Structure formats: C-alpha cells, structure tokens
Amino acid sequence: AAPGEITALLGASGCGKSTLLKLINGLDADFHGVIETPHRDRPIGMVFQEPRLLPWLNVRDNVAFGVEVPQAKALADRALDEVGLSHARERFPKALSGGMAQRVAIARALVREPAVLLMDEPFSALDVVTRKKLHGLTRTITHEHRTVTLFVTHDPDEALDLAQRVIVLAPTREGGPASVALSF
C-alpha cells in the first residue's frame, strides 16, 4: 500500500485479521517472519473496536496520554479539531456518544503523526449514518496525513466503500495460523 491509501483486510471471524494488526503494531510478538513498515522513524497508530478511553481523564487528556513532549496538549487540541471534537475537549468519556468516543480514539492515534494507521473494526458498533461520516473522516485523515491505513472489517460493502485495495484473509485448511505476505 502507498501513503494516502486505505487497504481493507476482509475475512471471517477467526481468520487472523486482528492478530495481524497486533503483530504489525508489536502488541504480539509470537510469530515467525519479518514485518517491515514504512518510515520506521514514525510511530504506528492503532484504533481498536472499542474506544478504550480512560474514564478518569477528559477528552484532551485521553488524546495526549503517553505523548511525551511539552506541547502534548496543543497537539491533542489540533487532533481533536481535525476529528471535529474541539468543543468536547473538557468532557469525560461517560458524556460522549459512541461516535464521539471513537473519534477521540482516532485523534489519539493521530496525535503521534503515524506512518501507519491500523484500524480494527472501529465502526462496527455504530449506526449507519455515523459509520458513513467516520468513513469520510478516515479517507480525509489518510489522504491529508499520507498514512498507510489498514482497516479490518467483516463487511464486504464497508471494505469496497472505504478502501482502494481489499485483501481477503482466510484460515488455512489445516486449521492452523494463516500465512500472510503483505508489503506496505
């Protein structure tokens, strides 16, 4: 995949889509092989199915969490503006709708200026209207930040609507782990 391009990973439950994202992001090191990502000097951003916000932190602090630079809050404000949530920076997660919480999760991934943005079914729990809006936001972010975006979904229509490229994953016939070769 090229910078500014979205690739969808499509497949049935249990075929290894989420595991592949965890391997790419270094959250799971139990594999054999090599994973190379572009611009290794830049971090990898990850958006999970659930927003995974810290309930005791407000929106701005959730986005800035773990960013170890003096301007972390200013970077968080810029990311929140980009996802349309600058008005909610002082709210706490319990006061957010599902779509707003997921946009906070996207801002948290963006604040680090990732070369690769991994999205693990981030819109599966959202209504159709909110999902379509977040598809547009994902396209805009991917294009403007020139990220390589890998988007996991079970939904073929979502994959075709959102991505320039679709990779279909399936488990091996023996029931063992899938063998995958991706270049991005």
BAROTI-533865 format. One record per residue: residue number from 1; y, x, z of N, C-alpha, C, O in turn; residue in three letters. Coordinates in Angstrom, 1 decimal, decimal comma. Layout:
(NUM (Y X Z) (Y X Z) (Y X Z) (Y X Z) "ALA"),
...
//
This chain:
(1 (-1,2 0,8 0,0) (0,0 0,0 0,0) (1,2 0,9 0,0) (1,2 2,0 0,5) "ALA"),
(2 (2,3 0,4 -0,6) (3,5 1,1 -0,7) (4,5 0,6 0,4) (4,4 -0,5 0,8) "ALA"),
(3 (5,5 1,4 0,8) (6,6 1,0 1,6) (7,2 -0,3 1,1) (7,5 -0,3 -0,1) "PRO"),
(4 (7,5 -1,3 1,9) (8,1 -2,5 1,5) (7,1 -3,5 1,0) (7,4 -4,6 0,4) "GLY"),
(5 (5,8 -3,2 1,1) (4,7 -4,1 0,6) (3,9 -4,7 1,8) (3,7 -4,0 2,8) "GLU"),
(6 (3,5 -5,9 1,6) (2,6 -6,6 2,6) (1,2 -6,6 2,0) (1,0 -7,1 0,9) "ILE"),
(7 (0,2 -6,2 2,8) (-1,2 -6,3 2,4) (-1,8 -7,2 3,5) (-1,7 -6,9 4,7) "THR"),
(8 (-2,5 -8,2 3,0) (-3,3 -9,1 3,9) (-4,7 -8,7 4,0) (-5,3 -8,3 3,0) "ALA"),
(9 (-5,2 -8,7 5,2) (-6,6 -8,4 5,5) (-7,2 -9,8 5,8) (-6,9 -10,4 6,8) "LEU"),
(10 (-8,1 -10,3 4,9) (-8,6 -11,6 5,0) (-10,1 -11,5 5,2) (-10,8 -10,7 4,7) "LEU"),
(11 (-10,6 -12,4 6,1) (-12,1 -12,4 6,3) (-12,4 -13,3 7,5) (-11,6 -13,8 8,2) "GLY"),
(12 (-13,7 -13,6 7,6) (-14,2 -14,5 8,6) (-14,1 -13,8 10,0) (-14,0 -12,6 10,1) "ALA"),
(13 (-14,3 -14,6 11,0) (-14,3 -14,1 12,4) (-15,4 -13,1 12,5) (-16,5 -13,3 12,0) "SER"),
(14 (-15,1 -12,0 13,2) (-16,2 -11,0 13,5) (-16,4 -10,0 12,4) (-17,3 -9,2 12,6) "GLY"),
(15 (-15,6 -10,0 11,3) (-15,9 -9,0 10,3) (-15,2 -7,7 10,5) (-15,4 -6,7 9,7) "CYS"),
(16 (-14,3 -7,6 11,5) (-13,7 -6,3 11,8) (-12,2 -6,2 11,5) (-11,7 -5,1 11,6) "GLY"),
(17 (-11,5 -7,3 11,2) (-10,1 -7,2 10,8) (-9,2 -6,7 12,0) (-8,5 -5,8 11,8) "LYS"),
(18 (-9,4 -7,3 13,2) (-8,6 -6,9 14,3) (-9,0 -5,5 14,8) (-8,2 -4,8 15,2) "SER"),
(19 (-10,3 -5,2 14,7) (-10,8 -3,9 15,1) (-10,2 -2,8 14,2) (-9,8 -1,8 14,7) "THR"),
(20 (-10,0 -3,1 12,9) (-9,4 -2,2 12,0) (-8,0 -1,9 12,4) (-7,5 -0,7 12,4) "LEU"),
(21 (-7,2 -2,9 12,8) (-5,8 -2,7 13,2) (-5,8 -1,9 14,5) (-4,9 -1,0 14,6) "LEU"),
(22 (-6,7 -2,1 15,4) (-6,7 -1,4 16,7) (-7,1 0,1 16,4) (-6,5 1,0 17,0) "LYS"),
(23 (-7,9 0,4 15,4) (-8,3 1,7 15,0) (-7,1 2,4 14,4) (-6,8 3,6 14,7) "LEU"),
(24 (-6,4 1,7 13,5) (-5,2 2,3 12,9) (-4,1 2,6 13,9) (-3,4 3,7 13,8) "ILE"),
(25 (-4,0 1,8 14,9) (-2,9 1,9 15,9) (-3,3 2,9 17,1) (-2,5 3,2 17,9) "ASN"),
(26 (-4,6 3,3 17,1) (-5,0 4,2 18,1) (-5,4 3,5 19,4) (-5,6 4,2 20,4) "GLY"),
(27 (-5,5 2,2 19,4) (-5,9 1,4 20,6) (-7,4 1,5 20,8) (-7,9 1,1 21,8) "LEU"),
(28 (-8,1 1,9 19,8) (-9,6 2,0 19,9) (-10,0 3,3 19,1) (-9,7 3,4 17,9) "ASP"),
(29 (-10,6 4,2 19,8) (-11,0 5,5 19,2) (-12,4 5,6 18,9) (-12,9 6,7 18,6) "ALA"),
(30 (-13,2 4,5 19,1) (-14,6 4,6 18,9) (-15,0 4,3 17,4) (-15,4 3,2 17,0) "ASP"),
(31 (-14,8 5,4 16,6) (-15,2 5,3 15,2) (-15,4 6,6 14,6) (-15,1 7,7 15,2) "PHE"),
(32 (-16,0 6,6 13,4) (-16,3 7,9 12,7) (-15,5 7,8 11,4) (-15,5 6,9 10,7) "HIS"),
(33 (-14,7 8,9 11,2) (-13,9 8,9 10,0) (-12,5 9,4 10,2) (-12,2 10,0 11,3) "GLY"),
(34 (-11,7 9,2 9,2) (-10,3 9,6 9,3) (-9,4 8,5 9,0) (-9,6 7,7 8,0) "VAL"),
(35 (-8,3 8,3 9,7) (-7,3 7,3 9,4) (-6,0 8,0 9,2) (-5,5 8,7 10,2) "ILE"),
(36 (-5,4 7,9 8,1) (-4,1 8,5 7,8) (-3,1 7,5 7,5) (-3,4 6,5 6,8) "GLU"),
(37 (-2,0 7,6 8,1) (-0,9 6,7 7,9) (0,3 7,4 7,3) (0,5 8,6 7,5) "THR"),
(38 (1,2 6,7 6,6) (2,4 7,4 6,0) (3,4 7,7 7,1) (3,4 7,0 8,2) "PRO"),
(39 (4,2 8,7 6,9) (5,3 9,0 7,8) (4,8 9,1 9,2) (5,2 8,4 10,1) "HIS"),
(40 (3,9 10,0 9,5) (3,3 10,1 10,8) (4,3 10,5 11,9) (4,0 10,5 13,1) "ARG"),
(41 (5,5 10,9 11,5) (6,6 11,2 12,4) (7,2 9,9 13,0) (8,0 9,9 13,9) "ASP"),
(42 (6,9 8,7 12,3) (7,4 7,4 12,8) (6,3 6,7 13,4) (5,1 6,8 13,1) "ARG"),
(43 (6,6 5,8 14,4) (5,5 5,1 15,1) (4,9 4,0 14,3) (5,4 3,6 13,2) "PRO"),
(44 (3,9 3,4 14,8) (3,2 2,2 14,2) (3,6 1,0 15,1) (3,5 1,1 16,4) "ILE"),
(45 (4,1 -0,1 14,5) (4,4 -1,3 15,3) (3,2 -2,2 15,2) (2,5 -2,3 14,3) "GLY"),
(46 (3,1 -3,0 16,3) (1,9 -3,9 16,4) (2,4 -5,3 17,0) (3,1 -5,3 18,0) "MET"),
(47 (2,1 -6,3 16,2) (2,3 -7,7 16,7) (1,0 -8,4 16,8) (0,2 -8,5 15,9) "VAL"),
(48 (0,7 -8,8 18,1) (-0,6 -9,4 18,4) (-0,6 -10,9 18,1) (0,5 -11,5 17,8) "PHE"),
(49 (-1,7 -11,6 18,2) (-1,8 -13,0 18,1) (-0,9 -13,7 19,1) (-0,2 -14,7 18,8) "GLN"),
(50 (-1,0 -13,3 20,3) (-0,1 -13,8 21,4) (1,1 -12,9 21,6) (0,9 -11,6 21,4) "GLU"),
(51 (2,2 -13,4 21,9) (3,4 -12,5 22,1) (3,2 -11,4 23,1) (3,8 -10,3 23,0) "PRO"),
(52 (2,5 -11,7 24,2) (2,3 -10,7 25,2) (3,5 -10,2 25,8) (3,7 -8,9 26,0) "ARG"),
(53 (4,4 -11,1 26,2) (5,7 -10,7 26,8) (5,5 -10,6 28,3) (4,7 -11,3 28,9) "LEU"),
(54 (6,3 -9,7 28,9) (6,2 -9,6 30,3) (7,1 -10,6 31,0) (8,3 -10,6 30,8) "LEU"),
(55 (6,5 -11,5 31,8) (7,3 -12,7 32,3) (8,4 -12,4 33,2) (9,3 -13,2 33,4) "PRO"),
(56 (8,4 -11,2 33,8) (9,5 -10,9 34,8) (10,6 -10,2 34,1) (11,7 -9,9 34,8) "TRP"),
(57 (10,5 -9,9 32,8) (11,6 -9,3 32,1) (12,3 -10,3 31,1) (11,6 -11,2 30,6) "LEU"),
(58 (13,6 -10,2 31,0) (14,2 -11,1 30,0) (13,9 -10,6 28,6) (13,3 -9,6 28,4) "ASN"),
(59 (14,3 -11,4 27,6) (14,0 -11,1 26,2) (14,5 -9,7 25,8) (13,7 -8,9 25,2) "VAL"),
(60 (15,7 -9,3 26,1) (16,2 -8,0 25,7) (15,3 -6,9 26,3) (15,0 -5,9 25,7) "ARG"),
(61 (15,0 -7,0 27,6) (14,2 -6,0 28,3) (12,8 -6,0 27,8) (12,2 -4,9 27,8) "ASP"),
(62 (12,3 -7,1 27,4) (10,9 -7,1 26,8) (10,9 -6,3 25,5) (10,0 -5,5 25,2) "ASN"),
(63 (12,0 -6,5 24,7) (12,1 -5,7 23,4) (12,3 -4,2 23,6) (11,7 -3,4 22,9) "VAL"),
(64 (13,1 -3,9 24,6) (13,4 -2,5 24,9) (12,4 -1,8 25,8) (12,4 -0,6 25,9) "ALA"),
(65 (11,4 -2,5 26,3) (10,4 -2,0 27,2) (9,7 -0,8 26,5) (9,1 -0,9 25,4) "PHE"),
(66 (9,7 0,3 27,1) (9,0 1,5 26,6) (9,8 2,4 25,7) (9,3 3,4 25,3) "GLY"),
(67 (11,0 1,9 25,3) (11,8 2,7 24,4) (12,6 3,7 25,3) (13,4 3,3 26,1) "VAL"),
(68 (12,3 5,0 25,1) (12,8 6,0 26,0) (14,0 6,7 25,4) (14,0 7,9 25,3) "GLU"),
(69 (15,1 6,0 25,1) (16,3 6,6 24,6) (17,5 5,9 25,3) (17,3 4,7 25,7) "VAL"),
(70 (18,6 6,5 25,5) (19,7 5,9 26,2) (20,2 4,6 25,5) (20,7 3,7 26,2) "PRO"),
(71 (20,1 4,5 24,2) (20,6 3,3 23,5) (19,5 2,2 23,4) (19,6 1,4 22,4) "GLN"),
(72 (18,5 2,2 24,2) (17,4 1,3 24,1) (17,9 -0,2 24,0) (17,4 -1,0 23,2) "ALA"),
(73 (18,8 -0,5 24,9) (19,3 -1,9 24,9) (20,1 -2,3 23,7) (20,0 -3,4 23,2) "LYS"),
(74 (20,9 -1,3 23,1) (21,6 -1,6 21,9) (20,6 -1,7 20,7) (20,8 -2,6 19,9) "ALA"),
(75 (19,5 -0,9 20,7) (18,5 -1,0 19,7) (17,8 -2,4 19,8) (17,5 -3,0 18,8) "LEU"),
(76 (17,5 -2,8 21,0) (16,9 -4,1 21,3) (17,8 -5,2 20,8) (17,4 -6,2 20,1) "ALA"),
(77 (19,1 -5,1 21,0) (20,1 -6,1 20,6) (20,1 -6,2 19,0) (20,1 -7,3 18,5) "ASP"),
(78 (20,0 -5,1 18,4) (20,0 -5,1 16,9) (18,7 -5,7 16,4) (18,8 -6,5 15,4) "ARG"),
(79 (17,6 -5,4 17,0) (16,3 -6,0 16,6) (16,3 -7,6 16,8) (15,8 -8,3 16,0) "ALA"),
(80 (16,9 -8,0 18,0) (17,0 -9,4 18,3) (17,9 -10,1 17,3) (17,6 -11,3 16,9) "LEU"),
(81 (19,0 -9,5 16,9) (19,9 -10,1 15,9) (19,1 -10,2 14,6) (19,3 -11,2 13,9) "ASP"),
(82 (18,3 -9,3 14,2) (17,6 -9,3 13,0) (16,5 -10,4 12,9) (16,3 -11,0 11,9) "GLU"),
(83 (16,0 -10,8 14,1) (15,0 -11,9 14,1) (15,6 -13,2 14,5) (15,0 -14,2 14,7) "VAL"),
(84 (17,0 -13,2 14,6) (17,7 -14,4 14,9) (17,7 -14,9 16,3) (17,8 -16,1 16,6) "GLY"),
(85 (17,6 -14,0 17,2) (17,5 -14,3 18,7) (18,5 -13,7 19,5) (18,3 -13,5 20,7) "LEU"),
(86 (19,6 -13,3 19,0) (20,7 -12,6 19,8) (21,2 -13,6 20,9) (21,6 -13,1 21,9) "SER"),
(87 (21,2 -14,8 20,6) (21,6 -15,8 21,6) (20,7 -16,0 22,8) (21,1 -16,5 23,8) "HIS"),
(88 (19,5 -15,5 22,7) (18,5 -15,7 23,7) (18,2 -14,4 24,5) (17,2 -14,4 25,2) "ALA"),
(89 (18,9 -13,4 24,3) (18,6 -12,1 24,9) (18,5 -12,1 26,4) (17,7 -11,3 27,0) "ARG"),
(90 (19,1 -13,0 27,1) (19,1 -13,1 28,6) (18,0 -14,1 29,1) (17,8 -14,1 30,3) "GLU"),
(91 (17,4 -14,8 28,2) (16,3 -15,8 28,6) (15,1 -15,0 29,0) (14,8 -13,9 28,6) "ARG"),
(92 (14,3 -15,7 29,8) (13,0 -15,2 30,2) (11,9 -15,9 29,4) (12,1 -17,0 28,9) "PHE"),
(93 (10,7 -15,3 29,2) (9,7 -15,8 28,3) (9,3 -17,3 28,5) (9,0 -18,0 27,6) "PRO"),
(94 (9,3 -17,7 29,8) (8,9 -19,1 30,0) (9,9 -20,1 29,4) (9,6 -21,3 29,3) "LYS"),
(95 (11,1 -19,7 29,1) (12,1 -20,6 28,5) (12,1 -20,5 26,9) (13,0 -21,1 26,3) "ALA"),
(96 (11,1 -19,9 26,3) (11,0 -19,7 24,9) (10,0 -20,6 24,3) (8,9 -20,9 24,9) "LEU"),
(97 (10,2 -21,1 23,1) (9,2 -21,8 22,3) (8,2 -20,8 21,8) (8,4 -19,6 21,9) "SER"),
(98 (7,1 -21,2 21,2) (6,1 -20,3 20,7) (6,6 -19,5 19,6) (6,4 -18,3 19,5) "GLY"),
(99 (7,4 -20,1 18,7) (8,0 -19,3 17,6) (9,0 -18,3 18,0) (9,1 -17,2 17,5) "GLY"),
(100 (9,8 -18,7 19,0) (10,8 -17,7 19,6) (10,1 -16,5 20,2) (10,5 -15,4 20,0) "MET"),
(101 (9,0 -16,8 21,0) (8,3 -15,8 21,7) (7,7 -14,8 20,6) (7,7 -13,6 20,8) "ALA"),
(102 (7,2 -15,4 19,5) (6,6 -14,5 18,5) (7,7 -13,7 17,8) (7,4 -12,5 17,4) "GLN"),
(103 (8,9 -14,2 17,7) (10,0 -13,4 17,1) (10,4 -12,3 18,0) (10,8 -11,2 17,6) "ARG"),
(104 (10,3 -12,5 19,3) (10,6 -11,5 20,3) (9,5 -10,4 20,1) (9,8 -9,2 20,2) "VAL"),
(105 (8,3 -10,7 19,9) (7,2 -9,8 19,7) (7,4 -9,0 18,4) (7,2 -7,7 18,4) "ALA"),
(106 (7,9 -9,6 17,4) (8,3 -8,9 16,2) (9,4 -7,9 16,4) (9,4 -6,8 16,0) "ILE"),
(107 (10,4 -8,4 17,1) (11,6 -7,5 17,5) (11,1 -6,3 18,3) (11,6 -5,2 18,0) "ALA"),
(108 (10,2 -6,5 19,2) (9,6 -5,4 20,0) (8,9 -4,4 19,1) (9,0 -3,2 19,4) "ARG"),
(109 (8,3 -4,8 18,1) (7,6 -3,9 17,1) (8,7 -3,2 16,3) (8,5 -2,0 16,0) "ALA"),
(110 (9,7 -3,9 15,9) (10,7 -3,3 15,0) (11,7 -2,3 15,7) (12,2 -1,4 15,0) "LEU"),
(111 (11,9 -2,4 17,0) (12,9 -1,6 17,7) (12,5 -0,1 17,6) (13,4 0,7 17,7) "VAL"),
(112 (11,3 0,2 17,3) (10,9 1,6 17,2) (11,0 2,1 15,7) (10,6 3,3 15,5) "ARG"),
(113 (11,4 1,3 14,8) (11,5 1,7 13,4) (10,2 2,2 12,9) (10,1 3,3 12,4) "GLU"),
(114 (9,1 1,3 12,9) (7,8 1,8 12,5) (7,7 2,0 11,0) (8,3 1,3 10,2) "PRO"),
(115 (6,8 3,0 10,6) (6,5 3,2 9,2) (5,5 2,1 8,8) (5,4 1,7 7,6) "ALA"),
(116 (4,6 1,8 9,7) (3,5 0,8 9,5) (3,7 -0,3 10,5) (3,9 -0,1 11,7) "VAL"),
(117 (3,7 -1,6 10,1) (3,7 -2,7 10,9) (2,4 -3,5 10,8) (2,0 -4,0 9,7) "LEU"),
(118 (1,7 -3,5 11,9) (0,4 -4,2 12,0) (0,6 -5,6 12,6) (1,2 -5,7 13,7) "LEU"),
(119 (0,1 -6,6 11,9) (0,3 -8,0 12,4) (-1,1 -8,7 12,5) (-1,7 -8,9 11,5) "MET"),
(120 (-1,6 -9,0 13,7) (-2,9 -9,5 13,9) (-2,8 -11,1 14,1) (-2,7 -11,5 15,3) "ASP"),
(121 (-2,9 -11,8 13,1) (-2,8 -13,3 13,1) (-1,6 -13,7 14,0) (-1,8 -14,6 14,8) "GLU"),
(122 (-0,4 -13,2 13,7) (0,7 -13,5 14,6) (1,2 -15,0 14,6) (1,9 -15,4 15,5) "PRO"),
(123 (0,8 -15,7 13,5) (1,4 -17,1 13,4) (0,3 -18,1 13,5) (0,6 -19,3 13,2) "PHE"),
(124 (-0,9 -17,8 13,9) (-2,0 -18,8 13,9) (-1,8 -19,9 14,9) (-2,3 -21,0 14,6) "SER"),
(125 (-1,0 -19,8 15,9) (-0,8 -20,8 16,9) (0,5 -21,6 16,6) (0,8 -22,5 17,4) "ALA"),
(126 (1,1 -21,4 15,5) (2,4 -22,0 15,3) (2,3 -23,2 14,3) (1,4 -23,2 13,5) "LEU"),
(127 (3,3 -24,1 14,3) (3,3 -25,2 13,4) (3,7 -24,7 12,0) (4,1 -23,6 11,9) "ASP"),
(128 (3,4 -25,5 11,0) (3,6 -25,1 9,6) (5,0 -24,7 9,3) (5,2 -23,7 8,6) "VAL"),
(129 (6,0 -25,4 9,8) (7,4 -25,1 9,5) (7,8 -23,8 10,1) (8,4 -23,0 9,4) "VAL"),
(130 (7,4 -23,6 11,3) (7,8 -22,3 12,0) (7,0 -21,1 11,3) (7,6 -20,1 11,1) "THR"),
(131 (5,8 -21,4 10,9) (5,0 -20,4 10,3) (5,6 -19,9 9,0) (5,8 -18,7 8,7) "ARG"),
(132 (6,1 -20,9 8,2) (6,8 -20,6 6,9) (8,0 -19,8 7,1) (8,3 -18,8 6,4) "LYS"),
(133 (8,8 -20,1 8,1) (10,0 -19,4 8,4) (9,7 -18,0 8,8) (10,4 -17,0 8,4) "LYS"),
(134 (8,6 -17,8 9,6) (8,3 -16,4 10,0) (7,6 -15,6 8,9) (7,7 -14,4 8,8) "LEU"),
(135 (7,0 -16,3 7,9) (6,6 -15,6 6,7) (7,8 -15,0 6,0) (7,8 -13,9 5,6) "HIS"),
(136 (8,9 -15,8 5,8) (10,1 -15,3 5,2) (10,7 -14,1 6,0) (11,1 -13,2 5,4) "GLY"),
(137 (10,7 -14,3 7,3) (11,2 -13,2 8,1) (10,4 -11,9 7,9) (10,9 -10,8 7,9) "LEU"),
(138 (9,0 -12,1 7,9) (8,2 -10,9 7,7) (8,4 -10,2 6,3) (8,5 -9,0 6,2) "THR"),
(139 (8,6 -11,0 5,3) (9,0 -10,5 4,0) (10,3 -9,7 4,0) (10,3 -8,6 3,5) "ARG"),
(140 (11,3 -10,3 4,7) (12,6 -9,6 4,7) (12,5 -8,3 5,5) (13,0 -7,3 5,1) "THR"),
(141 (11,8 -8,4 6,7) (11,7 -7,2 7,5) (11,0 -6,1 6,8) (11,4 -4,9 6,8) "ILE"),
(142 (9,9 -6,4 6,1) (9,1 -5,4 5,4) (9,9 -4,8 4,3) (9,8 -3,6 4,1) "THR"),
(143 (10,6 -5,6 3,6) (11,4 -5,1 2,5) (12,6 -4,2 3,0) (12,8 -3,1 2,5) "HIS"),
(144 (13,3 -4,7 4,0) (14,5 -4,0 4,4) (14,2 -2,7 5,2) (14,9 -1,8 5,1) "GLU"),
(145 (13,1 -2,8 6,0) (12,7 -1,6 6,8) (11,8 -0,6 6,0) (11,5 0,4 6,5) "HIS"),
(146 (11,4 -1,1 4,8) (10,5 -0,3 4,0) (9,2 0,1 4,7) (8,7 1,2 4,6) "ARG"),
(147 (8,7 -0,9 5,5) (7,4 -0,6 6,2) (6,3 -1,0 5,3) (6,4 -1,7 4,3) "THR"),
(148 (5,1 -0,4 5,7) (3,9 -0,8 5,1) (3,3 -1,9 6,1) (3,1 -1,5 7,3) "VAL"),
(149 (3,2 -3,1 5,7) (2,8 -4,2 6,6) (1,3 -4,6 6,3) (1,0 -4,9 5,2) "THR"),
(150 (0,5 -4,5 7,3) (-0,9 -5,0 7,2) (-1,0 -6,3 8,1) (-0,7 -6,2 9,3) "LEU"),
(151 (-1,3 -7,4 7,4) (-1,3 -8,7 8,1) (-2,7 -9,3 8,1) (-3,3 -9,5 7,0) "PHE"),
(152 (-3,2 -9,5 9,3) (-4,6 -10,1 9,4) (-4,4 -11,7 9,4) (-3,6 -12,2 10,1) "VAL"),
(153 (-5,3 -12,3 8,7) (-5,4 -13,8 8,6) (-6,8 -14,3 8,3) (-7,5 -13,6 7,6) "THR"),
(154 (-7,1 -15,5 8,7) (-8,3 -16,2 8,3) (-8,0 -17,1 7,1) (-8,9 -17,6 6,4) "HIS"),
(155 (-6,7 -17,3 6,9) (-6,2 -18,4 6,0) (-5,9 -17,8 4,6) (-5,0 -17,0 4,4) "ASP"),
(156 (-6,7 -18,1 3,6) (-6,5 -17,6 2,2) (-5,1 -18,0 1,6) (-4,5 -17,2 0,9) "PRO"),
(157 (-4,7 -19,2 2,0) (-3,4 -19,7 1,5) (-2,3 -18,8 2,1) (-1,3 -18,5 1,4) "ASP"),
(158 (-2,4 -18,5 3,4) (-1,4 -17,7 4,0) (-1,4 -16,3 3,4) (-0,3 -15,7 3,1) "GLU"),
(159 (-2,6 -15,7 3,1) (-2,7 -14,4 2,5) (-2,0 -14,4 1,2) (-1,3 -13,5 0,9) "ALA"),
(160 (-2,3 -15,4 0,3) (-1,7 -15,4 -1,0) (-0,2 -15,7 -1,0) (0,5 -15,2 -1,8) "LEU"),
(161 (0,2 -16,5 0,0) (1,7 -16,8 0,1) (2,5 -15,6 0,5) (3,6 -15,4 0,1) "ASP"),
(162 (1,9 -14,8 1,4) (2,7 -13,7 2,1) (2,5 -12,4 1,5) (3,5 -11,6 1,4) "LEU"),
(163 (1,4 -12,0 1,0) (1,1 -10,6 0,6) (1,1 -10,4 -0,9) (0,9 -11,3 -1,7) "ALA"),
(164 (1,4 -9,1 -1,2) (1,3 -8,7 -2,6) (-0,1 -8,2 -2,9) (-0,5 -8,2 -4,1) "GLN"),
(165 (-0,9 -7,9 -1,9) (-2,2 -7,4 -2,1) (-3,1 -8,1 -1,0) (-2,7 -8,2 0,2) "ARG"),
(166 (-4,3 -8,5 -1,3) (-5,2 -9,1 -0,4) (-6,5 -8,3 -0,4) (-7,1 -8,1 -1,5) "VAL"),
(167 (-7,0 -7,9 0,8) (-8,2 -7,2 0,9) (-9,1 -8,1 1,7) (-8,8 -8,5 2,8) "ILE"),
(168 (-10,3 -8,4 1,1) (-11,3 -9,3 1,8) (-12,3 -8,4 2,5) (-12,9 -7,6 1,9) "VAL"),
(169 (-12,4 -8,6 3,8) (-13,4 -7,9 4,6) (-14,6 -8,8 4,9) (-14,4 -10,0 5,1) "LEU"),
(170 (-15,8 -8,2 4,9) (-17,0 -8,9 5,3) (-17,9 -8,0 6,1) (-17,8 -6,8 5,9) "ALA"),
(171 (-18,7 -8,6 7,0) (-19,6 -7,7 7,8) (-20,7 -7,2 6,9) (-21,0 -7,7 5,8) "PRO"),
(172 (-21,3 -6,1 7,3) (-22,4 -5,5 6,5) (-23,6 -6,5 6,6) (-23,7 -7,3 7,6) "THR"),
(173 (-24,5 -6,4 5,7) (-25,7 -7,3 5,7) (-26,6 -7,0 6,8) (-27,3 -7,9 7,3) "ARG"),
(174 (-26,6 -5,8 7,3) (-27,4 -5,4 8,4) (-26,9 -5,9 9,8) (-27,5 -5,8 10,8) "GLU"),
(175 (-25,7 -6,5 9,7) (-25,1 -6,9 11,0) (-24,3 -5,9 11,7) (-23,7 -6,1 12,8) "GLY"),
(176 (-24,3 -4,7 11,2) (-23,6 -3,6 11,8) (-22,1 -3,6 11,4) (-21,6 -4,5 10,8) "GLY"),
(177 (-21,4 -2,5 11,9) (-20,0 -2,5 11,6) (-19,7 -2,3 10,1) (-20,5 -1,7 9,4) "PRO"),
(178 (-18,6 -2,8 9,7) (-18,2 -2,7 8,3) (-17,8 -1,3 8,0) (-17,3 -0,6 8,9) "ALA"),
(179 (-17,9 -0,9 6,8) (-17,4 0,4 6,3) (-16,3 0,1 5,4) (-16,4 -0,6 4,4) "SER"),
(180 (-15,1 0,7 5,7) (-13,9 0,3 5,0) (-13,2 1,6 4,6) (-13,1 2,6 5,4) "VAL"),
(181 (-12,7 1,6 3,4) (-11,8 2,7 2,9) (-10,5 2,1 2,5) (-10,4 1,4 1,5) "ALA"),
(182 (-9,4 2,4 3,2) (-8,1 1,9 2,9) (-7,2 3,1 2,7) (-7,3 4,1 3,4) "LEU"),
(183 (-6,3 3,0 1,7) (-5,3 4,0 1,5) (-4,0 3,4 1,6) (-3,7 2,5 0,8) "SER"),
(184 (-3,1 3,8 2,6) (-1,8 3,2 2,7) (-0,8 4,3 3,2) (0,4 4,0 3,4) "PHE"),
//
